């Protein structure tokens, strides 16, 4: 910034003096030239400082996002992966002496489930890092199409789920390429945490002025207040943290898309998650 200002001052002095030297009212013009230099210098300094401030703000936001993701990853390593590994080791001991296992426990199946969960966590963590690195590379995403695909996959994996969808034929937004994954994660989360035999999920795709979004409503037990506070604040603490990485992945993708995430509990049962995004200019 200092070099730009120095170059501007040198060019001004070198060119302006030679231009006004032979003009009448030389002293008056020199005074006016001085005031003009002050005005232009002030504008230049303002522009340079504003540019530096904007860059500093972006860097601060990226740092906060990185710190939040680091906190999540630390919790995953400390809690999720450690617990899964402990369970695998415990069930492996039961396989060695299957007669000691309870009649309702299949150690091999239990080991497979925990191992699959470790693979899922690993994939989610890898995607969380990818989202951070690819932030700013937005593409056109059709929300209606993304929701339709996510619902189709959900119904194939969970035939017992009842899903209703209200959506326009097409609704395009400018978002991170992984946005469809975040919508699928929201639907999957609504079913996985359901506490009834026939979970119900309603998905609404909507637009309001220059904002578009997706709202997912379920009839489950509702997200705990501690998890909701952690997700909305963007940071975890020992008393306020999430139980998995899925919703953190959703938040990271939504943030990278320039959107916002809202979570509410409108009644004793159920959760409403709303993803709001800027619409693509027509």
C-alpha positions as semicolon CSV with decimal commas, in nm:
position;residue;x (nm);y (nm);z (nm)
1;X;0,000;0,000;0,000
2;X;0,287;0,237;0,083
3;X;0,453;0,166;-0,253
4;X;0,132;0,247;-0,442
5;X;0,095;0,577;-0,257
6;X;0,464;0,665;-0,315
7;X;0,433;0,591;-0,687
8;X;0,119;0,805;-0,710
9;X;0,290;1,098;-0,534
10;X;0,600;1,078;-0,753
11;X;0,401;1,069;-1,077
12;X;0,182;1,358;-0,958
13;X;0,475;1,584;-0,876
14;X;0,669;1,494;-1,190
15;X;0,382;1,551;-1,432
16;X;0,175;1,826;-1,270
17;X;0,465;2,069;-1,219
18;X;0,566;2,051;-1,582
19;X;0,204;2,100;-1,697
20;X;0,135;2,416;-1,497
21;X;0,480;2,576;-1,519
22;X;0,405;2,793;-1,824
23;X;0,041;2,874;-1,742
24;X;-0,080;3,219;-1,622
25;X;-0,174;3,256;-1,253
26;X;0,100;3,010;-1,176
27;X;0,080;3,045;-0,796
28;X;-0,300;3,009;-0,788
29;X;-0,285;2,698;-1,001
30;X;-0,013;2,552;-0,779
31;X;-0,237;2,603;-0,473
32;X;-0,533;2,440;-0,649
33;X;-0,304;2,158;-0,758
34;X;-0,199;2,106;-0,397
35;X;-0,559;2,081;-0,276
36;X;-0,643;1,844;-0,561
37;X;-0,349;1,628;-0,462
38;X;-0,475;1,616;-0,103
39;X;-0,822;1,514;-0,219
40;X;-0,698;1,246;-0,457
41;X;-0,453;1,119;-0,195
42;X;-0,734;1,086;0,058
43;X;-0,945;0,890;-0,191
44;X;-0,653;0,665;-0,277
45;X;-0,570;0,598;0,088
46;X;-0,936;0,527;0,162
47;X;-0,959;0,279;-0,128
48;X;-0,639;0,102;-0,025
49;X;-0,736;0,083;0,342
50;X;-1,085;-0,040;0,255
51;X;-0,935;-0,308;0,031
52;X;-0,697;-0,419;0,305
53;X;-0,981;-0,425;0,560
54;X;-1,198;-0,638;0,332
55;X;-0,911;-0,882;0,284
56;X;-0,851;-0,890;0,661
57;X;-1,221;-0,959;0,725
58;X;-1,220;-1,249;0,477
59;X;-0,908;-1,391;0,639
60;X;-1,067;-1,362;0,985
61;X;-1,381;-1,541;0,867
62;X;-1,174;-1,821;0,716
63;X;-0,974;-1,850;1,038
64;X;-1,292;-1,872;1,248
65;X;-1,429;-2,139;1,015
66;X;-1,104;-2,335;1,035
67;X;-1,100;-2,315;1,415
68;X;-1,461;-2,436;1,431
69;X;-1,383;-2,729;1,200
70;X;-1,073;-2,811;1,405
71;X;-1,286;-2,824;1,719
72;X;-1,528;-3,062;1,548
73;X;-1,248;-3,287;1,423
74;X;-1,092;-3,295;1,770
75;X;-1,423;-3,401;1,922
76;X;-1,466;-3,671;1,653
77;X;-1,122;-3,816;1,725
78;X;-1,178;-3,795;2,102
79;X;-1,532;-3,930;2,113
80;X;-1,679;-4,088;1,799
81;X;-1,378;-4,279;1,667
82;X;-1,253;-4,378;2,013
83;X;-1,594;-4,513;2,113
84;X;-1,633;-4,702;1,787
85;X;-1,289;-4,860;1,822
86;X;-1,363;-4,957;2,183
87;X;-1,687;-5,122;2,072
88;X;-1,513;-5,310;1,792
89;X;-1,252;-5,443;2,033
90;X;-1,523;-5,548;2,277
91;X;-1,725;-5,734;2,013
92;X;-1,408;-5,896;1,880
93;X;-1,357;-6,049;2,225
94;X;-1,711;-6,185;2,210
95;X;-1,635;-6,350;1,877
96;X;-1,347;-6,533;2,044
97;X;-1,592;-6,667;2,304
98;X;-1,935;-6,638;2,145
99;X;-2,099;-6,838;2,420
100;X;-2,052;-6,539;2,654
101;X;-2,245;-6,304;2,427
102;X;-2,609;-6,218;2,491
103;X;-2,868;-6,400;2,283
104;X;-2,974;-6,075;2,115
105;X;-2,621;-5,975;2,009
106;X;-2,453;-6,079;1,687
107;X;-2,087;-5,980;1,742
108;X;-1,994;-6,004;1,373
109;X;-2,284;-5,781;1,269
110;X;-2,203;-5,535;1,549
111;X;-1,841;-5,515;1,435
112;X;-1,950;-5,456;1,077
113;X;-2,186;-5,177;1,183
114;X;-1,919;-4,999;1,387
115;X;-1,662;-5,039;1,110
116;X;-1,906;-4,901;0,854
117;X;-1,970;-4,606;1,080
118;X;-1,597;-4,537;1,099
119;X;-1,584;-4,536;0,720
120;X;-1,878;-4,293;0,708
121;X;-1,713;-4,062;0,962
122;X;-1,390;-4,070;0,765
123;X;-1,575;-3,976;0,445
124;X;-1,760;-3,694;0,619
125;X;-1,440;-3,554;0,769
126;X;-1,270;-3,567;0,427
127;X;-1,564;-3,385;0,270
128;X;-1,562;-3,125;0,550
129;X;-1,201;-3,044;0,462
130;X;-1,282;-3,039;0,090
131;X;-1,563;-2,789;0,149
132;X;-1,324;-2,554;0,326
133;X;-1,064;-2,575;0,048
134;X;-1,320;-2,529;-0,232
135;X;-1,499;-2,232;-0,071
136;X;-1,569;-1,962;-0,329
137;X;-1,612;-2,205;-0,622
138;X;-1,988;-2,177;-0,655
139;X;-2,192;-2,346;-0,930
140;X;-2,558;-2,340;-1,034
141;X;-2,758;-2,592;-0,830
142;X;-3,122;-2,678;-0,898
143;X;-3,276;-2,714;-0,551
144;X;-3,584;-2,893;-0,685
145;X;-3,374;-3,153;-0,863
146;X;-3,137;-3,196;-0,568
147;X;-3,428;-3,252;-0,328
148;X;-3,596;-3,500;-0,564
149;X;-3,275;-3,705;-0,588
150;X;-3,222;-3,695;-0,211
151;X;-3,582;-3,808;-0,144
152;X;-3,550;-4,093;-0,393
153;X;-3,232;-4,218;-0,222
154;X;-3,393;-4,183;0,121
155;X;-3,700;-4,387;0,025
156;X;-3,479;-4,662;-0,121
157;X;-3,274;-4,688;0,197
158;X;-3,565;-4,646;0,440
159;X;-3,885;-4,791;0,283
160;X;-4,081;-4,726;0,603
161;X;-4,034;-4,348;0,592
162;X;-4,321;-4,124;0,480
163;X;-4,193;-3,830;0,278
164;X;-4,395;-3,542;0,137
165;X;-4,247;-3,276;-0,091
166;X;-4,369;-2,931;-0,191
167;X;-4,145;-2,790;-0,463
168;X;-4,158;-2,584;-0,781
169;X;-4,053;-2,755;-1,103
170;X;-3,714;-2,586;-1,091
171;X;-3,538;-2,338;-0,864
172;X;-3,172;-2,255;-0,930
173;X;-2,931;-2,105;-0,678
174;X;-2,560;-2,025;-0,683
175;X;-2,399;-2,251;-0,426
176;X;-2,112;-2,478;-0,330
177;X;-2,096;-2,792;-0,548
178;X;-2,157;-3,012;-0,241
179;X;-2,494;-2,851;-0,161
180;X;-2,693;-3,158;-0,281
181;X;-2,494;-3,367;-0,032
182;X;-2,598;-3,134;0,252
183;X;-2,966;-3,172;0,161
184;X;-2,931;-3,550;0,154
185;X;-2,761;-3,530;0,494
186;X;-3,054;-3,334;0,638
187;X;-3,306;-3,593;0,517
188;X;-3,097;-3,883;0,639
189;X;-3,050;-3,716;0,978
190;X;-3,427;-3,671;1,015
191;X;-3,485;-4,046;0,971
192;X;-3,182;-4,182;1,159
193;X;-3,277;-3,993;1,477
194;X;-3,650;-4,070;1,457
195;X;-3,799;-4,232;1,768
196;X;-4,102;-4,393;1,602
197;X;-4,165;-4,688;1,370
198;X;-4,303;-4,469;1,090
199;X;-4,095;-4,152;1,066
200;X;-4,244;-3,863;0,871
201;X;-4,046;-3,602;0,683
202;X;-4,179;-3,301;0,494
203;X;-3,955;-3,111;0,254
204;X;-4,044;-2,767;0,122
205;X;-3,852;-2,589;-0,154
206;X;-3,935;-2,217;-0,160
207;X;-3,834;-1,874;-0,282
208;X;-3,888;-1,531;-0,132
209;X;-3,755;-1,234;-0,327
210;X;-3,382;-1,280;-0,381
211;X;-3,366;-1,571;-0,135
212;X;-3,443;-1,938;-0,197
213;X;-3,425;-2,231;0,037
214;X;-3,520;-2,574;0,161
215;X;-3,707;-2,651;0,483
216;X;-3,699;-3,002;0,631
217;X;-3,953;-3,087;0,902
218;X;-3,961;-3,419;1,090
219;X;-4,161;-3,578;1,371
220;X;-3,860;-3,700;1,564
221;X;-3,756;-3,623;1,923
222;X;-3,614;-3,283;1,833
223;X;-3,254;-3,170;1,831
224;X;-3,107;-3,114;2,180
225;X;-3,060;-2,750;2,277
226;X;-2,684;-2,798;2,326
227;X;-2,642;-2,928;1,971
228;X;-2,859;-2,652;1,828
229;X;-2,661;-2,383;2,014
230;X;-2,330;-2,527;1,892
231;X;-2,442;-2,538;1,530
232;X;-2,592;-2,190;1,526
233;X;-2,298;-2,032;1,709
234;X;-2,042;-2,207;1,490
235;X;-1,830;-2,333;1,780
236;X;-1,823;-2,624;2,022
237;X;-1,756;-2,632;2,395
238;X;-1,746;-2,924;2,642
239;X;-2,107;-2,844;2,737
240;X;-2,230;-2,742;2,392
241;X;-2,140;-2,978;2,111
242;X;-2,296;-3,199;1,847
243;X;-2,313;-3,580;1,848
244;X;-2,183;-3,626;1,495
245;X;-2,025;-3,455;1,199
246;X;-2,325;-3,463;0,963
247;X;-2,492;-3,138;1,067
248;X;-2,154;-2,964;1,089
249;X;-2,099;-3,070;0,730
250;X;-2,435;-2,917;0,638
251;X;-2,344;-2,590;0,808
252;X;-2,001;-2,579;0,641
253;X;-2,154;-2,628;0,294
254;X;-2,426;-2,371;0,356
255;X;-2,171;-2,117;0,484
256;X;-1,952;-2,181;0,178
257;X;-2,260;-2,115;-0,038
258;X;-2,316;-1,772;0,119
259;X;-2,633;-1,894;0,289
260;X;-2,762;-1,942;0,642
261;X;-2,886;-2,231;0,856
262;X;-3,173;-2,211;1,105
263;X;-3,289;-2,487;1,342
264;X;-3,605;-2,469;1,550
265;X;-3,828;-2,690;1,766
266;X;-4,183;-2,568;1,711
267;X;-4,347;-2,830;1,934
268;X;-4,272;-3,105;2,183
269;X;-4,167;-3,338;1,904
270;X;-3,996;-3,262;1,579
271;X;-3,729;-3,040;1,430
272;X;-3,745;-2,780;1,154
273;X;-3,422;-2,711;0,966
274;X;-3,417;-2,430;0,711
275;X;-3,141;-2,366;0,461
276;X;-3,157;-2,018;0,301
277;X;-2,950;-1,930;-0,006
278;X;-2,908;-1,639;-0,246
279;X;-3,085;-1,692;-0,580
280;X;-2,905;-1,692;-0,913
281;X;-2,948;-1,364;-1,099
282;X;-3,173;-1,410;-1,402
